[in-house]
Amino acid sequence: MKLLVCDDDISTIDVIQSQLDCRELGISKILRAYNGLMAREVIDREDPDLILCDIGMPLSNGIEVLKYAFEKNPDVEFSFLTCYEEFEYAKIAIKYGVTSYLTKPFDLEEIKISIQKMIANARAKKQPRPDQNQHDLLLSSIFRQACDGVLGSTRELVNAGLRYNDIDFDADSQWRIVFTCSDMTDAIQKTWSRQLLLFTYGRIHDEALLDYIGSAYTVVNSDSRFIWAMCFVRETLSDSEIKAKCENLISFTNKYMSLNPAVLISGVFPFYQASAVTVDLYDRMRRIRYYGGRISMVGQESVPDVSQEVQINANQVLWYLKKRDQAGYDEYISMLIEKLPSSPEAYSQFRNELVNIYVTYFRDNGNSTNQIFMNPDIAALDEKATTGKKALTAYAAGLYDLQQSMMQEMIDSEDIIVRAKRYIDENYHENIDRNDVAAVAFVTPNYLSKLFKNSMNMNLREYINQLRVEEAKRLLLSTSMSVSEIASYVGYFNISYFSTVFHKIVGVSPFDWRRDKGGQQDEAQ
């Protein structure tokens, strides 16, 4: 879901955007607007599902934005975030069914609760009716039985089963299957439960491929490592249309579910042949499942349908990787490649076997396997890997270099964190951001953010805020400086933002903390 945050106080939007866990909430995109006119333009362009809006803004106020949003989409979920507590505004909010009416200075936890309510309301509006739920369960069962061969494999048997269940298509109706398979190791490690992953994966297929809100047409299964889905699609979609939908599916699952599925699209077949098509798809997918992000049509797979045996000793390769013995690795791989038949089929299968070994090694050492398939240098080498022995050797060398650089990064990461923390500890009261810290640590901002989060179990902004709040607590007790002066001294130039951060970390506002702790100190004396 898309969330639009509209406020003329830019720092308010900054704190909301930086502190919200979008993946946890199910927000796909946070949109920004700094006045009412800009908010209208964003509404026209992006059609947000959720809007969190200030009332007092230039060009067009929040009430006008509310009315405009509801005219464009009556199902939009709206909450006010404002300094105004006038009854007239509250009355308008009630009239339009506004979810929350929050007053500044705001509490981030209240905003999170408000957004959760808006999301729940939005999902409830999109939920299928009870009769549709029954229909989805029945149809999903039919597709699963067809895949498993329970309905039979002849036209007569399948037609009998469809008529018995009152299904509105027959055994000769034309279909395709979009078969996807993804390594779910990363998703499970990032707190997705298996049950929720299976449910979401199936539902996303129906929505992305069929524009259907539900999960009637997709059969989902998993083993200890892979999750796969078979989505039944009517043959009315052209090759280009179905590929475009598959690209959107890959993009969404990769970004929000930590999955990078390989996709295989069957040819058109009559429904009674579903079980035979399923068996063929499973066999084909077994050879291309490690190539996440790729879309293949049956008969056009990037990995040809061959049975060339390639003798790679996985333990031998893993030993070279562990010992960082590049010379031994190069010699061993070159010897094997030299013995291969000179055919693209043999090169493809060798590549698959080698990739499988690296997938295992990356996973065992806590690295994302997506690095193998999404690294642009590796992708370029992979494109040429089946064109000849020289290209295949270069691809094997590229995989080795990638693995070694990632292991070196893990070794060097501790020094990076030490440099980053030292700089932050000395400069947290200044207006610093991750770009400043990254420059000192000699790494890119994105890499620093990821490394800091993994090492410290908090992001850079959270660490800076903790240091600032601890210093603010000391100054609140030991000086007569005003809260506004303290906020500025420790690096905050907006007292509302400072109060929000302080309350989030300490549990009370800085005013209340000074009053309560100061009183306790007086009693102790």
Buried (B, 14 or more C-beta within 10 A) or exposed (E): BBBBBBBBBEBBBBBBBEBBEBBEBBBBEBBBBBBBBBBBEBBEEEEBBBBBBBBBBEEBBBBBBBEBBBEEEEEBBBBBBBEBEEEEBBEBBEEBEBBBBBEBBBBBEBBBEBBBBBBEBBEEEEEBEEEEEEBBEEBBBBBBBBBEEEBBEEBEBBBBBBEEEEBEEBBEBEBBBBBBBBBBBBBBEEEBEEEEBBEBBBBBBBBBBBEBBBBBBBBBBBEEEBBBBBBBBEBEBEEEEBBEBBBEBBEBBBEBBBBBBBBBBBEEBBBBBBBEBBEBBBEBBEBBBBBBBBBBBBEEBBBBEEEBEBEBEEEBBBBBBEEEEBEBBBEBBBEBBEEBEEEEBBBBBBBBBBBBBBBBBBBEEEBBBBBBBBBEEBEEBBEEBBEBBEBBBBBBBBBBBBBBEBBEBEEEBEEBBEBBBEBBEEBBBEEBEBEBBBEBBEBEBEBBBBBBBEBBEEBBBBBBBBBBBEBBBEBBEEEEBEBEEBBBBBBBEBBBBBBBBBBBBBEEBBEEBBEEBEEEEEEEE
